[in-house]
Amino acid sequence: MAIYVSNKEFERWYDRHEESHPGEIFVIMWSGLVICLLILDFIYGSHYEIPGSVVSAYIAVLTILVITRKSKELYRRKKRR
């Protein structure tokens, strides 16, 4: 995932980026998964626990989303000048 995002941002900054948003769909799918797991955690109580690796991966996905949004904002500012 990090390689894909890095490549996408490189292409954006060198004006070779196509405007598509599959990354946002990916984040929505991750969010849906985490919400489902939270519901299962609530329903099953002590019989089910969300794996730590899922929580770590979700935090990484959200972090990458924030970084790419900031990069996109900086790029748009640069293009307006």
Protein Blocks (a to p, Z undefined) as FASTA:
>chain_A
ZZmmmmmmmmmmnopaccddfkmmmmmmmmmmmmmmmmmmmmnmmmbccdfklmmmmmmm
mmmmmmmmmmmmmmmmmmmZZ
